Amino acid sequence: MPDIEIVKLKLRRGTDSQRESVVLEQGELGYTTDSKRVFVGDGFLSGGNVVGAKNHPPMYIGTRTDLTEAVTGDMVYEDNLLYQLSGTDAAQLSAWAFIGTRVDGTTLEYDAGLLELKDNGITIDKVASDFVVPNGGIEIT
């Protein structure tokens, strides 16, 4: 029967601001006691690289910039739209990338969870010519 040995593994730990002030060695793990996140060092980058993205709770319009603990890769729903932090400064709106599709507002309109075709949203120039009949109608078979 093999011998079983229990090993206690400790990580470098401290607040997020303390983590940002050190360079974790390559493969060294660090844990932030305030934001409860794990980082792994590469020997060069101050504070290391976050392990995994975090999904933040849904927010109200314009409040994603208040997520001071967000790091690159984190995601948040704001007003039923999904955003991912693609930059490094969560306080900047430009650092948040929208994930999903948007309607152009001329053909389709999306409001309060309802997708609608706008009046005159589909015009003859938006339809393939082989569907159009001589009188200007659309032939569907």
Biotite code that builds the C-alpha atoms (Angstrom):
import biotite.structure as struc

atoms = struc.array([
    struc.Atom([0.000, 0.000, 0.000], chain_id="A", res_id=1, res_name="MET", atom_name="CA", element="C"),
    struc.Atom([1.415, 3.411, -0.967], chain_id="A", res_id=2, res_name="PRO", atom_name="CA", element="C"),
    struc.Atom([2.270, 5.946, 1.667], chain_id="A", res_id=3, res_name="ASP", atom_name="CA", element="C"),
    struc.Atom([-0.058, 8.936, 1.674], chain_id="A", res_id=4, res_name="ILE", atom_name="CA", element="C"),
    struc.Atom([1.431, 12.236, 2.620], chain_id="A", res_id=5, res_name="GLU", atom_name="CA", element="C"),
    struc.Atom([-0.695, 15.315, 3.245], chain_id="A", res_id=6, res_name="ILE", atom_name="CA", element="C"),
    struc.Atom([0.964, 18.542, 2.220], chain_id="A", res_id=7, res_name="VAL", atom_name="CA", element="C"),
    struc.Atom([-0.089, 22.008, 3.217], chain_id="A", res_id=8, res_name="LYS", atom_name="CA", element="C"),
    struc.Atom([0.301, 24.470, 0.369], chain_id="A", res_id=9, res_name="LEU", atom_name="CA", element="C"),
    struc.Atom([0.407, 28.157, 1.182], chain_id="A", res_id=10, res_name="LYS", atom_name="CA", element="C"),
    struc.Atom([0.013, 30.918, -1.357], chain_id="A", res_id=11, res_name="LEU", atom_name="CA", element="C"),
    struc.Atom([1.406, 34.405, -1.241], chain_id="A", res_id=12, res_name="ARG", atom_name="CA", element="C"),
    struc.Atom([-1.510, 36.461, 0.005], chain_id="A", res_id=13, res_name="ARG", atom_name="CA", element="C"),
    struc.Atom([-2.450, 40.039, 0.699], chain_id="A", res_id=14, res_name="GLY", atom_name="CA", element="C"),
    struc.Atom([-4.709, 42.799, -0.521], chain_id="A", res_id=15, res_name="THR", atom_name="CA", element="C"),
    struc.Atom([-5.106, 43.560, -4.198], chain_id="A", res_id=16, res_name="ASP", atom_name="CA", element="C"),
    struc.Atom([-3.016, 46.724, -3.899], chain_id="A", res_id=17, res_name="SER", atom_name="CA", element="C"),
    struc.Atom([-0.245, 44.711, -2.233], chain_id="A", res_id=18, res_name="GLN", atom_name="CA", element="C"),
    struc.Atom([-0.406, 42.153, -5.063], chain_id="A", res_id=19, res_name="ARG", atom_name="CA", element="C"),
    struc.Atom([-0.047, 44.883, -7.676], chain_id="A", res_id=20, res_name="GLU", atom_name="CA", element="C"),
    struc.Atom([3.201, 46.039, -6.068], chain_id="A", res_id=21, res_name="SER", atom_name="CA", element="C"),
    struc.Atom([5.072, 42.715, -6.411], chain_id="A", res_id=22, res_name="VAL", atom_name="CA", element="C"),
    struc.Atom([6.234, 40.529, -9.277], chain_id="A", res_id=23, res_name="VAL", atom_name="CA", element="C"),
    struc.Atom([5.183, 36.953, -8.628], chain_id="A", res_id=24, res_name="LEU", atom_name="CA", element="C"),
    struc.Atom([7.807, 34.433, -9.728], chain_id="A", res_id=25, res_name="GLU", atom_name="CA", element="C"),
    struc.Atom([7.036, 32.191, -12.680], chain_id="A", res_id=26, res_name="GLN", atom_name="CA", element="C"),
    struc.Atom([4.350, 29.734, -11.508], chain_id="A", res_id=27, res_name="GLY", atom_name="CA", element="C"),
    struc.Atom([3.989, 31.376, -8.092], chain_id="A", res_id=28, res_name="GLU", atom_name="CA", element="C"),
    struc.Atom([0.401, 31.731, -6.930], chain_id="A", res_id=29, res_name="LEU", atom_name="CA", element="C"),
    struc.Atom([-1.006, 34.733, -5.125], chain_id="A", res_id=30, res_name="GLY", atom_name="CA", element="C"),
    struc.Atom([-4.363, 35.175, -3.419], chain_id="A", res_id=31, res_name="TYR", atom_name="CA", element="C"),
    struc.Atom([-6.016, 38.541, -2.798], chain_id="A", res_id=32, res_name="THR", atom_name="CA", element="C"),
    struc.Atom([-7.771, 38.602, 0.548], chain_id="A", res_id=33, res_name="THR", atom_name="CA", element="C"),
    struc.Atom([-10.048, 41.533, -0.333], chain_id="A", res_id=34, res_name="ASP", atom_name="CA", element="C"),
    struc.Atom([-11.238, 40.589, -3.846], chain_id="A", res_id=35, res_name="SER", atom_name="CA", element="C"),
    struc.Atom([-10.849, 36.820, -3.230], chain_id="A", res_id=36, res_name="LYS", atom_name="CA", element="C"),
    struc.Atom([-9.038, 36.074, -6.508], chain_id="A", res_id=37, res_name="ARG", atom_name="CA", element="C"),
    struc.Atom([-6.096, 33.901, -7.480], chain_id="A", res_id=38, res_name="VAL", atom_name="CA", element="C"),
    struc.Atom([-3.232, 35.105, -9.682], chain_id="A", res_id=39, res_name="PHE", atom_name="CA", element="C"),
    struc.Atom([-0.287, 33.247, -11.190], chain_id="A", res_id=40, res_name="VAL", atom_name="CA", element="C"),
    struc.Atom([3.068, 34.876, -11.780], chain_id="A", res_id=41, res_name="GLY", atom_name="CA", element="C"),
    struc.Atom([5.149, 34.910, -14.939], chain_id="A", res_id=42, res_name="ASP", atom_name="CA", element="C"),
    struc.Atom([8.250, 36.481, -13.420], chain_id="A", res_id=43, res_name="GLY", atom_name="CA", element="C"),
    struc.Atom([7.740, 39.786, -15.272], chain_id="A", res_id=44, res_name="PHE", atom_name="CA", element="C"),
    struc.Atom([4.254, 41.245, -14.826], chain_id="A", res_id=45, res_name="LEU", atom_name="CA", element="C"),
    struc.Atom([3.535, 43.096, -11.583], chain_id="A", res_id=46, res_name="SER", atom_name="CA", element="C"),
    struc.Atom([0.795, 41.272, -9.693], chain_id="A", res_id=47, res_name="GLY", atom_name="CA", element="C"),
    struc.Atom([0.665, 38.282, -12.031], chain_id="A", res_id=48, res_name="GLY", atom_name="CA", element="C"),
    struc.Atom([-2.183, 37.141, -14.272], chain_id="A", res_id=49, res_name="ASN", atom_name="CA", element="C"),
    struc.Atom([-5.675, 36.455, -12.982], chain_id="A", res_id=50, res_name="VAL", atom_name="CA", element="C"),
    struc.Atom([-6.805, 32.833, -12.955], chain_id="A", res_id=51, res_name="VAL", atom_name="CA", element="C"),
    struc.Atom([-10.306, 32.775, -14.468], chain_id="A", res_id=52, res_name="GLY", atom_name="CA", element="C"),
    struc.Atom([-12.785, 35.517, -15.183], chain_id="A", res_id=53, res_name="ALA", atom_name="CA", element="C"),
    struc.Atom([-15.464, 36.624, -12.764], chain_id="A", res_id=54, res_name="LYS", atom_name="CA", element="C"),
    struc.Atom([-19.103, 37.212, -13.608], chain_id="A", res_id=55, res_name="ASN", atom_name="CA", element="C"),
    struc.Atom([-20.348, 40.177, -11.629], chain_id="A", res_id=56, res_name="HIS", atom_name="CA", element="C"),
    struc.Atom([-23.999, 40.555, -10.567], chain_id="A", res_id=57, res_name="PRO", atom_name="CA", element="C"),
    struc.Atom([-26.366, 42.439, -12.922], chain_id="A", res_id=58, res_name="PRO", atom_name="CA", element="C"),
    struc.Atom([-26.087, 46.223, -12.754], chain_id="A", res_id=59, res_name="MET", atom_name="CA", element="C"),
    struc.Atom([-28.063, 49.328, -13.671], chain_id="A", res_id=60, res_name="TYR", atom_name="CA", element="C"),
    struc.Atom([-27.290, 51.534, -16.686], chain_id="A", res_id=61, res_name="ILE", atom_name="CA", element="C"),
    struc.Atom([-23.907, 53.254, -16.465], chain_id="A", res_id=62, res_name="GLY", atom_name="CA", element="C"),
    struc.Atom([-22.724, 51.545, -13.285], chain_id="A", res_id=63, res_name="THR", atom_name="CA", element="C"),
    struc.Atom([-20.242, 48.978, -14.680], chain_id="A", res_id=64, res_name="ARG", atom_name="CA", element="C"),
    struc.Atom([-17.527, 51.594, -14.332], chain_id="A", res_id=65, res_name="THR", atom_name="CA", element="C"),
    struc.Atom([-18.039, 51.331, -10.547], chain_id="A", res_id=66, res_name="ASP", atom_name="CA", element="C"),
    struc.Atom([-16.558, 47.794, -10.515], chain_id="A", res_id=67, res_name="LEU", atom_name="CA", element="C"),
    struc.Atom([-13.209, 48.792, -9.085], chain_id="A", res_id=68, res_name="THR", atom_name="CA", element="C"),
    struc.Atom([-12.285, 45.144, -8.402], chain_id="A", res_id=69, res_name="GLU", atom_name="CA", element="C"),
    struc.Atom([-12.888, 44.053, -12.030], chain_id="A", res_id=70, res_name="ALA", atom_name="CA", element="C"),
    struc.Atom([-9.914, 42.785, -14.013], chain_id="A", res_id=71, res_name="VAL", atom_name="CA", element="C"),
    struc.Atom([-9.446, 42.127, -17.733], chain_id="A", res_id=72, res_name="THR", atom_name="CA", element="C"),
    struc.Atom([-11.743, 39.309, -18.840], chain_id="A", res_id=73, res_name="GLY", atom_name="CA", element="C"),
    struc.Atom([-14.442, 39.892, -16.207], chain_id="A", res_id=74, res_name="ASP", atom_name="CA", element="C"),
    struc.Atom([-18.038, 40.112, -17.416], chain_id="A", res_id=75, res_name="MET", atom_name="CA", element="C"),
    struc.Atom([-21.154, 41.931, -16.227], chain_id="A", res_id=76, res_name="VAL", atom_name="CA", element="C"),
    struc.Atom([-24.767, 42.315, -17.300], chain_id="A", res_id=77, res_name="TYR", atom_name="CA", element="C"),
    struc.Atom([-25.806, 45.939, -17.392], chain_id="A", res_id=78, res_name="GLU", atom_name="CA", element="C"),
    struc.Atom([-29.379, 46.741, -18.386], chain_id="A", res_id=79, res_name="ASP", atom_name="CA", element="C"),
    struc.Atom([-29.789, 43.242, -19.915], chain_id="A", res_id=80, res_name="ASN", atom_name="CA", element="C"),
    struc.Atom([-26.676, 43.640, -22.092], chain_id="A", res_id=81, res_name="LEU", atom_name="CA", element="C"),
    struc.Atom([-23.462, 41.654, -21.566], chain_id="A", res_id=82, res_name="LEU", atom_name="CA", element="C"),
    struc.Atom([-20.105, 43.440, -21.369], chain_id="A", res_id=83, res_name="TYR", atom_name="CA", element="C"),
    struc.Atom([-16.537, 42.145, -20.909], chain_id="A", res_id=84, res_name="GLN", atom_name="CA", element="C"),
    struc.Atom([-13.653, 44.174, -19.562], chain_id="A", res_id=85, res_name="LEU", atom_name="CA", element="C"),
    struc.Atom([-11.210, 44.187, -22.461], chain_id="A", res_id=86, res_name="SER", atom_name="CA", element="C"),
    struc.Atom([-9.040, 47.013, -21.173], chain_id="A", res_id=87, res_name="GLY", atom_name="CA", element="C"),
    struc.Atom([-7.279, 47.439, -17.869], chain_id="A", res_id=88, res_name="THR", atom_name="CA", element="C"),
    struc.Atom([-9.169, 50.358, -16.326], chain_id="A", res_id=89, res_name="ASP", atom_name="CA", element="C"),
    struc.Atom([-12.711, 49.299, -15.355], chain_id="A", res_id=90, res_name="ALA", atom_name="CA", element="C"),
    struc.Atom([-13.600, 52.938, -14.603], chain_id="A", res_id=91, res_name="ALA", atom_name="CA", element="C"),
    struc.Atom([-13.402, 53.789, -18.330], chain_id="A", res_id=92, res_name="GLN", atom_name="CA", element="C"),
    struc.Atom([-16.471, 52.978, -20.471], chain_id="A", res_id=93, res_name="LEU", atom_name="CA", element="C"),
    struc.Atom([-14.178, 52.420, -23.460], chain_id="A", res_id=94, res_name="SER", atom_name="CA", element="C"),
    struc.Atom([-12.509, 49.530, -21.593], chain_id="A", res_id=95, res_name="ALA", atom_name="CA", element="C"),
    struc.Atom([-15.775, 47.535, -21.627], chain_id="A", res_id=96, res_name="TRP", atom_name="CA", element="C"),
    struc.Atom([-16.609, 45.647, -24.833], chain_id="A", res_id=97, res_name="ALA", atom_name="CA", element="C"),
    struc.Atom([-20.207, 44.805, -25.660], chain_id="A", res_id=98, res_name="PHE", atom_name="CA", element="C"),
    struc.Atom([-20.756, 41.081, -26.252], chain_id="A", res_id=99, res_name="ILE", atom_name="CA", element="C"),
    struc.Atom([-23.636, 40.293, -28.562], chain_id="A", res_id=100, res_name="GLY", atom_name="CA", element="C"),
    struc.Atom([-25.437, 41.661, -31.539], chain_id="A", res_id=101, res_name="THR", atom_name="CA", element="C"),
    struc.Atom([-27.146, 45.003, -31.848], chain_id="A", res_id=102, res_name="ARG", atom_name="CA", element="C"),
    struc.Atom([-30.013, 45.921, -34.106], chain_id="A", res_id=103, res_name="VAL", atom_name="CA", element="C"),
    struc.Atom([-29.409, 48.850, -36.432], chain_id="A", res_id=104, res_name="ASP", atom_name="CA", element="C"),
    struc.Atom([-32.619, 50.675, -35.490], chain_id="A", res_id=105, res_name="GLY", atom_name="CA", element="C"),
    struc.Atom([-33.693, 51.092, -39.123], chain_id="A", res_id=106, res_name="THR", atom_name="CA", element="C"),
    struc.Atom([-34.868, 47.566, -39.937], chain_id="A", res_id=107, res_name="THR", atom_name="CA", element="C"),
    struc.Atom([-35.334, 46.022, -36.522], chain_id="A", res_id=108, res_name="LEU", atom_name="CA", element="C"),
    struc.Atom([-35.885, 47.579, -33.123], chain_id="A", res_id=109, res_name="GLU", atom_name="CA", element="C"),
    struc.Atom([-35.234, 45.996, -29.744], chain_id="A", res_id=110, res_name="TYR", atom_name="CA", element="C"),
    struc.Atom([-36.903, 47.456, -26.696], chain_id="A", res_id=111, res_name="ASP", atom_name="CA", element="C"),
    struc.Atom([-37.630, 45.938, -23.284], chain_id="A", res_id=112, res_name="ALA", atom_name="CA", element="C"),
    struc.Atom([-37.006, 42.400, -24.495], chain_id="A", res_id=113, res_name="GLY", atom_name="CA", element="C"),
    struc.Atom([-39.178, 42.761, -27.609], chain_id="A", res_id=114, res_name="LEU", atom_name="CA", element="C"),
    struc.Atom([-37.737, 42.494, -31.125], chain_id="A", res_id=115, res_name="LEU", atom_name="CA", element="C"),
    struc.Atom([-39.906, 44.263, -33.724], chain_id="A", res_id=116, res_name="GLU", atom_name="CA", element="C"),
    struc.Atom([-39.751, 44.923, -37.456], chain_id="A", res_id=117, res_name="LEU", atom_name="CA", element="C"),
    struc.Atom([-39.889, 48.698, -37.949], chain_id="A", res_id=118, res_name="LYS", atom_name="CA", element="C"),
    struc.Atom([-42.409, 50.289, -40.323], chain_id="A", res_id=119, res_name="ASP", atom_name="CA", element="C"),
    struc.Atom([-40.832, 50.376, -43.807], chain_id="A", res_id=120, res_name="ASN", atom_name="CA", element="C"),
    struc.Atom([-37.910, 48.457, -42.325], chain_id="A", res_id=121, res_name="GLY", atom_name="CA", element="C"),
    struc.Atom([-37.682, 46.109, -45.282], chain_id="A", res_id=122, res_name="ILE", atom_name="CA", element="C"),
    struc.Atom([-37.547, 47.925, -48.597], chain_id="A", res_id=123, res_name="THR", atom_name="CA", element="C"),
    struc.Atom([-37.000, 46.607, -52.113], chain_id="A", res_id=124, res_name="ILE", atom_name="CA", element="C"),
    struc.Atom([-33.255, 47.375, -52.007], chain_id="A", res_id=125, res_name="ASP", atom_name="CA", element="C"),
    struc.Atom([-32.873, 44.957, -49.066], chain_id="A", res_id=126, res_name="LYS", atom_name="CA", element="C"),
    struc.Atom([-34.482, 41.980, -50.855], chain_id="A", res_id=127, res_name="VAL", atom_name="CA", element="C"),
    struc.Atom([-32.729, 39.660, -53.330], chain_id="A", res_id=128, res_name="ALA", atom_name="CA", element="C"),
    struc.Atom([-33.936, 40.355, -56.867], chain_id="A", res_id=129, res_name="SER", atom_name="CA", element="C"),
    struc.Atom([-35.055, 36.758, -57.466], chain_id="A", res_id=130, res_name="ASP", atom_name="CA", element="C"),
    struc.Atom([-37.789, 37.196, -54.814], chain_id="A", res_id=131, res_name="PHE", atom_name="CA", element="C"),
    struc.Atom([-39.234, 40.346, -56.378], chain_id="A", res_id=132, res_name="VAL", atom_name="CA", element="C"),
    struc.Atom([-42.057, 40.024, -58.900], chain_id="A", res_id=133, res_name="VAL", atom_name="CA", element="C"),
    struc.Atom([-42.632, 42.567, -61.721], chain_id="A", res_id=134, res_name="PRO", atom_name="CA", element="C"),
    struc.Atom([-45.273, 44.573, -59.838], chain_id="A", res_id=135, res_name="ASN", atom_name="CA", element="C"),
    struc.Atom([-42.857, 45.159, -56.945], chain_id="A", res_id=136, res_name="GLY", atom_name="CA", element="C"),
    struc.Atom([-44.251, 42.535, -54.610], chain_id="A", res_id=137, res_name="GLY", atom_name="CA", element="C"),
    struc.Atom([-42.386, 39.669, -52.985], chain_id="A", res_id=138, res_name="ILE", atom_name="CA", element="C"),
    struc.Atom([-43.016, 36.113, -54.087], chain_id="A", res_id=139, res_name="GLU", atom_name="CA", element="C"),
    struc.Atom([-42.661, 33.513, -51.350], chain_id="A", res_id=140, res_name="ILE", atom_name="CA", element="C"),
    struc.Atom([-43.066, 29.852, -52.192], chain_id="A", res_id=141, res_name="THR", atom_name="CA", element="C"),
])
